[in-house]
Amino acid sequence: MGSDENVRTGRHCVFRMHVHLVFVTKYRHSVFTDRHLTRCEEIMRAVCEDFEAELVEFNGEANHVHLLYWRAQRLWSGSYFAGSVGGAPLSIVKQYIEQQNRPL
């Protein structure tokens, strides 16, 4: 395995826990403005910090938000490899989130 700053190792494990979450409003109603998304991002960053995770990317549109976060600590014990985001390169996931049509 090559050197990757996002891959962490434990005594019996290797892990890279990047997670892409999408939260959608009920019935896809358009309710978010830029002000709402800005405040939501502040809250999500604080929550990630509380859980010792990093919010890598955040954006959204009028009816949904995208979060890309990663956790630097392992979640389980034992010997395992855990990977996430379906194997897509993180640069592609970040680019997808950045290209959301954020409302004004």
C-alpha positions as CSV (number, residue, x, y, z in Angstrom):
1,M,0.0,0.0,0.0
2,G,1.4,3.4,-1.0
3,S,1.8,6.3,1.4
4,D,-1.6,8.1,1.9
5,E,-2.1,10.7,4.6
6,N,-5.8,9.7,4.8
7,V,-5.1,6.0,5.6
8,R,-4.7,5.3,9.3
9,T,-3.3,2.2,10.9
10,G,-3.9,0.6,14.2
11,R,-2.3,-2.4,15.8
12,H,-4.4,-4.8,13.8
13,C,-6.3,-2.6,11.3
14,V,-6.0,-0.2,8.4
15,F,-8.8,2.4,7.8
16,R,-9.9,5.4,5.7
17,M,-13.3,6.5,6.8
18,H,-14.5,9.2,4.4
19,V,-18.3,9.5,4.3
20,H,-20.4,11.4,1.8
21,L,-23.9,12.2,3.3
22,V,-26.8,13.8,1.5
23,F,-29.7,15.3,3.5
24,V,-32.8,16.0,1.6
25,T,-35.8,18.1,2.6
26,K,-39.2,16.4,2.9
27,Y,-40.9,16.1,-0.5
28,R,-37.8,17.9,-1.9
29,H,-39.3,21.3,-1.0
30,S,-36.9,24.2,-1.8
31,V,-36.4,25.8,1.6
32,F,-32.7,26.5,2.0
33,T,-31.1,29.9,1.2
34,D,-27.4,30.7,1.3
35,R,-27.9,32.0,4.9
36,H,-29.4,28.6,6.0
37,L,-26.6,26.7,4.3
38,T,-24.0,28.9,5.9
39,R,-25.5,28.3,9.4
40,C,-25.9,24.6,8.7
41,E,-22.2,24.3,7.8
42,E,-21.2,26.0,11.0
43,I,-23.3,23.6,13.0
44,M,-22.0,20.6,11.1
45,R,-18.4,21.7,11.6
46,A,-19.0,22.0,15.3
47,V,-20.6,18.5,15.4
48,C,-17.8,17.0,13.5
49,E,-15.3,18.6,15.9
50,D,-17.2,17.1,18.9
51,F,-16.9,13.7,17.3
52,E,-13.2,14.2,16.4
53,A,-14.0,14.2,12.7
54,E,-13.2,16.7,10.0
55,L,-15.8,18.2,7.7
56,V,-13.8,18.1,4.4
57,E,-16.5,19.6,2.1
58,F,-20.0,21.1,2.6
59,N,-22.4,22.6,0.0
60,G,-26.0,22.3,-1.0
61,E,-28.9,23.5,-3.0
62,A,-32.4,24.7,-2.1
63,N,-33.6,21.2,-1.3
64,H,-30.6,19.3,-0.1
65,V,-27.1,19.4,1.5
66,H,-24.0,17.4,0.9
67,L,-21.3,16.7,3.5
68,L,-18.0,14.9,3.1
69,Y,-16.3,14.1,6.3
70,W,-13.7,11.8,7.6
71,R,-12.9,10.4,11.0
72,A,-9.2,9.9,11.9
73,Q,-9.9,7.3,14.6
74,R,-11.0,3.7,14.1
75,L,-14.6,2.8,15.0
76,W,-14.1,-0.9,15.8
77,S,-11.5,-3.2,17.2
78,G,-10.0,-6.2,15.7
79,S,-8.2,-6.8,12.4
80,Y,-9.9,-5.2,9.4
81,F,-9.6,-2.7,6.5
82,A,-12.5,-0.2,6.3
83,G,-12.9,2.1,3.3
84,S,-15.7,4.3,2.3
85,V,-17.2,6.6,-0.4
86,G,-17.5,3.6,-2.7
87,G,-13.9,3.7,-3.9
88,A,-14.5,7.0,-5.8
89,P,-11.4,9.3,-5.7
90,L,-11.9,12.0,-3.0
91,S,-11.1,14.7,-5.6
92,I,-14.1,13.6,-7.6
93,V,-16.4,13.6,-4.6
94,K,-15.2,17.0,-3.5
95,Q,-15.6,18.4,-7.0
96,Y,-19.2,17.1,-7.2
97,I,-20.1,18.7,-3.9
98,E,-18.4,22.0,-4.9
99,Q,-20.4,22.1,-8.1
100,Q,-23.8,22.2,-6.4
101,N,-25.9,25.2,-7.4
102,R,-26.0,27.0,-4.0
103,P,-29.0,29.3,-3.7
104,L,-28.5,33.0,-3.2
